[in-house]
Amino acid sequence: MSEDLIEKINYEFQEPAFLKMALTHRSKGGDHNERLEFLGDAVVNFVIAEILYQQFPRATEGELSRWRASLVNRDALAGLARDFDLGRYLFLGPGEVRSGGNERSSILSCAMEALIGAVYLDGGYDAASNKIREWYEPLLQSLSSASSHKDPKTLLQEYLQSRRMALPVYKVHEISGEAHQQIFTVSCEVEGIEGMTLGKGTSRRRGEQDAAHAMLLRLKK
C-alpha cells in the first residue's frame, strides 16, 4: 500500500489488509469495503455524538442532532476523502474507472466510512476516536465558531433561564408599509421587568429579534 497515503491519514496499520479492503469498491470484486462501511458509519456517528456532547454542554438534543447530521453525511465524508486524495488509491472495477468513480461523492464517502471501520478493527475504539477527532478538527472548529454567534432571542432566553425568570412574550403592535415592503413593530415583555421594548423588522421574526436585543441591553445595564 502506498506510503504517501499512510502519511496523509497519519495512521500506520498493524494489518495492512484492513486498509486494502477499505479501499476496494464492490465493483472490483473479492473482499470489498461494504461491511467496513457499515461498521465505520456506526463508529463515526457515535464518536461525533460523543464529541458534540462534550464540546457543547448547553446544546439541546435537537441542536446536537442537527450538528451531527451536518458532520456525518455524504458531502462531509466525501470532503474528508478528498482532503486525503483518497480517490487516487481506490480499487475500482473497469466500469467505475471509465465513469470516473474515484471522484464520485457516493463512492468517496463510503470509502471514508470504510477507512474509519478499518482503523477501528485494526487499533480499537481509542485509535478510531483519535483519528476521527484529528480528521474532523477543522470542521469542529468551524462549528464551534458558528454556534457561538447566537441570535438575540436565543441569548435573551438563555439569560432569563439562567436567572430563573419568566420567558419573554412577543406581540405584534403594528404592521405598516406596502404589501411587499411591510415593517413589523413588535414588543418584548418580561414578567417582573417594568416596561417593554420595541423592535422593528421586515418580518415578524426580525422584529422579535430587534426587540429581544433591546431587552437584553436593558437587562444588562
Secondary structure, 3 states (H helix, E strand, C coil): CCHHHHHHHCCCCCCHHHHHHHCECHHHCCCCCHHHHHHHHHHHHHHHHHHHHHHCCCCCHHHHHHHHHHHCCHHHHHHHHHHCCHHHHCECCHHHHHCCHHHCHHHHHHHHHHHHHHHHHHHCHHHHHHHHHHHCHHHHHHHHHHHCCCCHHHHHHHHHHHCCCCCCEEEEEEEECCCCCCEEEEEEECCCCCCCEEEEECCHHHHHHHHHHHHHHHHHC
